[in-house]
Amino acid sequence: MGTASLPRRKFDVVIVGAGGSGMRASLQLALAGLNVAVLSKVFPTRSHTVAAQGGIGASLGNMAEDNWHYHFYDTVKGSDWLGDQDAIEFMCREAPKVVYELEHMGMPFDRNPDGTIYQRPFGGHTANYGEKPVQRACAAADRTGHAMLHTLYQQNVKARTNFFVEWMALDLIRDSEGDVLGVTALEMETGDVYILEAKTTLFATGGAGRIFAASTNAFINTGDGLGMAARSGIPLEDMEFWQFHPTGVHNAGVLLTEGCRGEGAILRNANGERFMERYAPTLKDLAPRDFVSRCMDQEIKEGRGCGPNKDYINLDMTHLGGDTILKRLPSVFEIGHNFANVDITKEPIPVVPTIHYQMGGIPTNIHGQVVAPKNGNPNSVVGGFYAVGECSCVSVHGANRLGTNSLLDLLVFGRAAGNHIVDSGLKKQSHKPLPADAADASLARLARLDSSTNGEYAQDVANDLRDTMQRHASVFRTQALMDEGVKKVADLAERVKAIGLKDKSKVFNTARIEALEVDNLIESAQATMVSAAARKESRGAHTVNDYGDTPEHPNGRNDEVWMKHTLWYSEGNRLEYKPVNLKPLTVESVPPKVRTF
Ligand SMILES: Cc1cc2nc3c(=O)[nH]c(=O)nc-3n(C[C@H](O)[C@H](O)[C@H](O)COP(=O)(O)OP(=O)(O)OC[C@H]3O[C@@H](n4cnc5c(N)ncnc54)[C@H](O)[C@@H]3O)c2cc1C
């Protein structure tokens, strides 16, 4: 069977991913009358965005004086000066607008007595350039992502977006000029493969958090968009930067939102000490995530961890009172009960830093267009291809994302990409002709699985991969561990090529889907390990013991050599670098300085 025999469907735009970013983009397109298809491996409202708890960052100033300049400053500082300041300015300025839009769509935000949107403090968000925590996170109890995703889904249904539910995109289709012409996709129910042709293709496939063993992420977060982009020759940016969230439930991985600390929860060590006061005298428990995670790890390493094995930290909410907890953190209350057997109104809950978010991804500009180096231009636009949300790297989060800035990123850049596509006049354009071999790579991947007679189970290889990443790319890294990790992941890549599929049936064969996902996990893992081992400094979430605090390089950050973005290419495991954009759109640059809190 070859490309020519596959069924085809044509759309103006194909969007892969029905999370917050994909559905914000599709809404813009459908409202403009474009023919849009949105693919998702799961029902749209089960995308990982639904799990977001804490809030959306926007300087509405409803509960304390705030403005977008403070938000801009906090985000640049939070990124450890790896974020691009044009993109950060754009996001922080647009933030109030996209939040009010969402409110007008019917998003059920919590309210203040005067009717305005309730806002809570969050890590790293401050007033007056770092002076004190500020209330900036717009929240719907601790179910903000749930409320947002349902709001966007309803608006899309109204706008007549076409949803392809339980469809898995397999590979990008590019022509000889490098333009993107659509995707190949598998209909899970039948096992049939289709070609979905598009004038413009947009990836909104979310993160690859499942490359780690202990993760707050949904099982579907296997980095499919990253794998598809990498296999088609597009580099991945800054993949060494992975965020550990300070408060995953010990031994369960389930997230307890930073909103807990926003509402006043305190981290305590085995002595009951509020140790964050020692590390971050101003922001205390509300310092950014990379910083708090490292402090927790340090406490555990120095023997002040809690429990019989001294291997976790206690998150104490008992002083907040049952009423506040049930009103502002009802899901956290349930999680405590279900995953830790703890009544959080009466006793502390055991937590550990847990993998949460990828700062890197498919490189884009502020319009969501995918960019890659070409003819000496590091940011040359890839024709017909956009990416938004966690799978993209625009880069607003740099080396460390501030909490609430992801939901914001989805809204701002989902909307911006939608507008940019509408303005490009797609309606009048015709589809470019497909190359004769458009689907050959996907068909070869499927044929290999279908002809396998033995070989390892996909899940066994995936589990070894997750354990390797957990050990070799952790909260604190060492050069030796990372170098060893590069070799181990390369060995795992060989094992991935020899995975076997025992059940060859077509209808809803989840074993085939898992095997196909491992092809994407391995690209994401290699990008992470290789990029990490090459970055010989500490910055944001990439903290390497070998590159510690020195007078020339406070906190181990080396701006002269390493203030640059990594670009990893799958072919040959090759790295390139491109400069960070320190120039905002209209305001003055925030010059690099040492991060203290
Ligand atoms: C537990 C948790 C809590 C969080 N809380 C917050 C918070 O309070 N505030 C905040 O700002 N951020 C938070 N984050 C981060 C934020 O929620 C995510 O970064 C964001 O929701 C990702 O959205 P997305 O649109 O990029 O992708 P997702 O919501 O992950 O959606 C990805 C979509 O892509 C589809 N897809 C993937 N691969 C394929 C394929 N091959 N074929 C077809 N479809 C595919 C999936 O089916 C899905 O529809 C949290 C994250 C987690 C895990």
The ligand as an SDF file (V2000), in Angstrom:
LIG
                    3D

 53 58  0  0  0  0  0  0  0  0999 V2000
   -1.6820   19.0600   36.4820 C   0  0  0  0  0  0  0  0  0  0  0  0
   -1.3400   20.3380   35.7630 C   0  0  0  0  0  0  0  0  0  0  0  0
   -1.7610   21.5600   36.2720 C   0  0  0  0  0  0  0  0  0  0  0  0
   -1.4490   22.7410   35.6060 C   0  0  0  0  0  0  0  0  0  0  0  0
   -1.8720   23.9500   36.1200 N   0  0  0  0  0  0  0  0  0  0  0  0
   -1.6220   25.0940   35.4460 C   0  0  0  0  0  0  0  0  0  0  0  0
   -2.1210   26.3600   35.8970 C   0  0  0  0  0  0  0  0  0  0  0  0
   -2.8400   26.4490   36.8800 O   0  0  0  0  0  0  0  0  0  0  0  0
   -1.8200   27.4650   35.1940 N   0  0  0  0  0  0  0  0  0  0  0  0
   -1.0490   27.4220   34.0580 C   0  0  0  0  0  0  0  0  0  0  0  0
   -0.8080   28.4540   33.4590 O   0  0  0  0  0  0  0  0  0  0  0  0
   -0.5690   26.2420   33.6050 N   0  0  0  0  0  0  0  0  0  0  0  0
   -0.8420   25.0820   34.2580 C   0  0  0  0  0  0  0  0  0  0  0  0
   -0.3600   23.8940   33.7760 N   0  0  0  0  0  0  0  0  0  0  0  0
    0.2910   23.8750   32.4710 C   0  0  0  0  0  0  0  0  0  0  0  0
   -0.7540   23.9750   31.3730 C   0  0  0  0  0  0  0  0  0  0  0  0
   -1.9560   23.4240   31.8230 O   0  0  0  0  0  0  0  0  0  0  0  0
   -0.3190   23.2430   30.1070 C   0  0  0  0  0  0  0  0  0  0  0  0
    0.9450   23.6840   29.7150 O   0  0  0  0  0  0  0  0  0  0  0  0
   -1.3080   23.5450   28.9870 C   0  0  0  0  0  0  0  0  0  0  0  0
   -2.6170   23.2540   29.3870 O   0  0  0  0  0  0  0  0  0  0  0  0
   -0.9960   22.7830   27.6980 C   0  0  0  0  0  0  0  0  0  0  0  0
   -2.0020   23.1170   26.7640 O   0  0  0  0  0  0  0  0  0  0  0  0
   -1.8490   22.7660   25.2360 P   0  0  0  0  0  0  0  0  0  0  0  0
   -2.9940   23.3960   24.5350 O   0  0  0  0  0  0  0  0  0  0  0  0
   -0.5000   23.1360   24.7700 O   0  0  0  0  0  0  0  0  0  0  0  0
   -1.9250   21.1880   25.1780 O   0  0  0  0  0  0  0  0  0  0  0  0
   -2.8410   20.0930   25.9220 P   0  0  0  0  0  0  0  0  0  0  0  0
   -3.9160   20.6770   26.7350 O   0  0  0  0  0  0  0  0  0  0  0  0
   -1.8940   19.1560   26.5750 O   0  0  0  0  0  0  0  0  0  0  0  0
   -3.5380   19.3750   24.7030 O   0  0  0  0  0  0  0  0  0  0  0  0
   -2.8140   18.6390   23.7420 C   0  0  0  0  0  0  0  0  0  0  0  0
   -3.7810   18.1600   22.6870 C   0  0  0  0  0  0  0  0  0  0  0  0
   -3.0540   17.5610   21.6290 O   0  0  0  0  0  0  0  0  0  0  0  0
   -3.6720   16.3530   21.2650 C   0  0  0  0  0  0  0  0  0  0  0  0
   -2.6460   15.5170   20.6440 N   0  0  0  0  0  0  0  0  0  0  0  0
   -1.3880   15.2610   21.0660 C   0  0  0  0  0  0  0  0  0  0  0  0
   -0.7630   14.4600   20.1980 N   0  0  0  0  0  0  0  0  0  0  0  0
   -1.6330   14.2160   19.2040 C   0  0  0  0  0  0  0  0  0  0  0  0
   -1.5780   13.4510   18.0060 C   0  0  0  0  0  0  0  0  0  0  0  0
   -0.4910   12.7670   17.6510 N   0  0  0  0  0  0  0  0  0  0  0  0
   -2.6770   13.3970   17.2160 N   0  0  0  0  0  0  0  0  0  0  0  0
   -3.8250   14.0610   17.5530 C   0  0  0  0  0  0  0  0  0  0  0  0
   -3.9200   14.8040   18.6700 N   0  0  0  0  0  0  0  0  0  0  0  0
   -2.8350   14.8720   19.4800 C   0  0  0  0  0  0  0  0  0  0  0  0
   -4.2410   15.8240   22.5530 C   0  0  0  0  0  0  0  0  0  0  0  0
   -5.2570   14.8770   22.3050 O   0  0  0  0  0  0  0  0  0  0  0  0
   -4.7790   17.1150   23.1590 C   0  0  0  0  0  0  0  0  0  0  0  0
   -6.0380   17.4230   22.6150 O   0  0  0  0  0  0  0  0  0  0  0  0
   -0.6780   22.7010   34.4250 C   0  0  0  0  0  0  0  0  0  0  0  0
   -0.2790   21.4880   33.9080 C   0  0  0  0  0  0  0  0  0  0  0  0
   -0.5760   20.3090   34.5790 C   0  0  0  0  0  0  0  0  0  0  0  0
   -0.0610   19.0160   34.0000 C   0  0  0  0  0  0  0  0  0  0  0  0
  1  2  1  0
  2  3  1  0
  2 52  2  0
  3  4  2  0
  4  5  1  0
  4 50  1  0
  5  6  2  0
  6  7  1  0
  6 13  1  0
  7  8  2  0
  7  9  1  0
  9 10  1  0
 10 11  2  0
 10 12  1  0
 12 13  2  0
 13 14  1  0
 14 15  1  0
 14 50  1  0
 15 16  1  0
 16 17  1  0
 16 18  1  0
 18 19  1  0
 18 20  1  0
 20 21  1  0
 20 22  1  0
 22 23  1  0
 23 24  1  0
 24 25  2  0
 24 26  1  0
 24 27  1  0
 27 28  1  0
 28 29  2  0
 28 30  1  0
 28 31  1  0
 31 32  1  0
 32 33  1  0
 33 34  1  0
 33 48  1  0
 34 35  1  0
 35 36  1  0
 35 46  1  0
 36 37  1  0
 36 45  1  0
 37 38  2  0
 38 39  1  0
 39 40  1  0
 39 45  2  0
 40 41  1  0
 40 42  2  0
 42 43  1  0
 43 44  2  0
 44 45  1  0
 46 47  1  0
 46 48  1  0
 48 49  1  0
 50 51  2  0
 51 52  1  0
 52 53  1  0
M  END
$$$$
